[in-house]
Amino acid sequence: MVTLDFRVGPDVVHLFAHTAAPLPVSLGGDATYGCTEFVLHLDPTTLASPESLVDRTGERLSGPTGVRECRDGVEPLCIEP
C-alpha cells in the first residue's frame, strides 16, 4: 500500500491509500489494484503533536497481533481479528 493523500481534521485523520502492485483475486491468476480510505479518530492532543500523530497512526494501522484470517493461498488478502 502507498499513501496517495492524507487529511487531518480537529479529531480525525483520513489516509487515502492504493496498492503498489496488483493483488491476486482469483485462483485463475486474475489480479487487480485496490484503494481504500483509513479513517482514524484521535483525540486533539494527539493531533497537536506530529510525533504522537505518527506513533498513533502506526499503532492503529499495524493492528492487533494474533492470528490473521486470510483467503486461501492469498497472503495479501488478510483480515486482522
C-alpha positions, 0 to 999 in steps of 0.5 A: 500500500502507498499513501496517495493523500492524507487529511487531518481534521480537529479529531480525525485523520483520513489516509487515502491509500492504493496498492503498489502492485496488483493483488491476486483475486482469483485462483485463475491468476486474475489480479487487480489494484485496490484503494481504500480510505483509513479513517482514524479518530484521535483525540486533539492532543494527539493531533497537536503533536506530529510525533504522537500523530505518527506513533498513533497512526502506526499503532492503529494501522499495524493492528492487533497481533494474533492470528490473521484470517486470510483467503486461501493461498492469498497472503495479501488478502488478510483480515486482522481479528 
